[in-house]
Amino acid sequence: MRGLEEPKPRATATPCGCVKPALETVGNLLTEPIGYLESCFSTKNGTPRQPSICSHSRACLRIRKSIFNNPEHSLMGLEQFSHVWILFVFHKNGHLSCKAKVQPPRLNGAKTGVFSTRSPHRPNAIGLTLAKLEKVEGGAIYLSGIDMIHGTPVLDIKPYIADYDSPQNLMESSGDVNLQNNQHKPKTVSWSDGKTNNCDQRQLSGFNEPHPHHSTKEKPKRSEDRTSEDNSVKHSNTAKTQCTLPTHRDRAVGLGLASSSDERPSVAEEHISPHCLEKSSVEGTDERLRSVEGAVVPPEGSAETQPAAPHSPAGTADGGPGSVVPAWVRQAPVATLEVRFTPHAEMDLGQLSSGGETDVGQASFKYLRSAEEAKRAIEAVLSADPRSVYRRKLCQDRLFYFTVDIAHVTCWFGDGFAEVLRIKPASGSFQVT
Ligand SMILES: C[S@@+](CC[C@H](N)C(=O)[O-])C[C@H]1O[C@@H](n2cnc3c(N)ncnc32)[C@H](O)[C@@H]1O
């Protein structure tokens, strides 16, 4: 039997006649960043370990003109999605070496295989983050709930589609008659009742003027005002007004398993569960659910019993319907930390946001909207204990520094708490390297 032949490098001529290098070259995949992230985090230290940790974290990605002459064309239609996958390179890993077994912070020093973790140090330093898409503007996208640092090279953007990307949907769908008949269609629920979730209400500050919740100029119709004609796919006219409804809901409803308010994303927080997503999922159980086109939906307040996870190996934690994660992913070695601010730190923060003259000139937040939001972002970062296992165990008495937006934070950790001591303007500007 012949083995797989190793691909040989080839050059191909495009219709326009220019010769482009073949993508398929031995051990060398050609990639070119589509852009470099402008992020509120300037250093690895203190950057959330997963996007779910800090919903106020914000970033902007501009598609490079060297990728597309008209970057805005490449983003057409993306505004209709609430979340996007961002594929990027951990360019600040330092060196290229990686180990087969790593020590994720949640294992508190114990080792596990690199591929069972989200460690940045992997054979190909590729990161994957599910971020909330705040808005698309020209050739740029604005994100929140991110865990990447400023200057991160981004390789790709893909829309998050629950029907494809959430195991609970995949597993439920596998028994779906429609799917077997190749007729599976994502169910959609209208968000056109004028209500928005927390995430929609958040807008990027410092980037531009506030944007409407719906980025189409046309005001979306209320679902009950819709004609059946309206209901027959007008996706191209809606922007973020359609939300994919997990297929399992419909099935649960059909089975008399009503929807719940305690629904959780299908995988643990370290995987994909930005707060917004969770929120959307929970909010999907309100009256908007009742407007699911062509589907029987439960009345408000009814309880849902989650279908049991298909299999829960010993020592694993149920990550929600249709997915299983090891227990350590959910059982953090340390409890969530209480976060305190000294009066001095509070004063610093006030000064920082007041735009007073500082040693780095006029201070004003670029990504965060207010001192209150900066405080909440700092709290979110610290309550998740951003220290490495090494720091946590061997450098307990050391000060810890990190930067969010223009705030350079100095803090220390005690038993079960983190205390912010100083908040100074971050020196140096954000440079894309
Ligand atoms: C644990 S990784 C997870 C990233 C992504 N959500 C994933 O699962 O692939 C997140 C951490 O990577 C680090 N990081 C973020 N951007 C980076 C970059 N460009 N280069 C190196 N490390 C980075 C930060 O310390 C952050 O806390």
The ligand as a Gaussian input file, in Angstrom:
#p B3LYP/6-31G(d) Opt

LIG

0 1
 C       -4.181000      30.772000      27.458000
 S       -4.104000      31.723000      25.976000
 C       -5.672000      31.352000      25.274000
 C       -5.825000      32.026000      23.952000
 C       -6.992000      31.507000      23.152000
 N       -8.275000      31.801000      23.768000
 C       -6.846000      30.026000      22.919000
 O       -7.481000      29.255000      23.625000
 O       -6.098000      29.654000      22.026000
 C       -4.325000      33.380000      26.503000
 C       -3.047000      33.942000      27.025000
 O       -2.115000      34.035000      25.973000
 C       -1.252000      35.126000      26.164000
 N       -1.194000      35.867000      24.907000
 C       -2.170000      36.632000      24.367000
 N       -1.765000      37.127000      23.194000
 C       -0.513000      36.651000      22.985000
 C        0.455000      36.801000      21.940000
 N        0.202000      37.539000      20.873000
 N        1.651000      36.174000      22.068000
 C        1.912000      35.408000      23.145000
 N        1.045000      35.229000      24.169000
 C       -0.148000      35.848000      24.087000
 C       -1.822000      35.965000      27.297000
 O       -0.986000      35.815000      28.415000
 C       -3.180000      35.335000      27.564000
 O       -3.465000      35.300000      28.940000

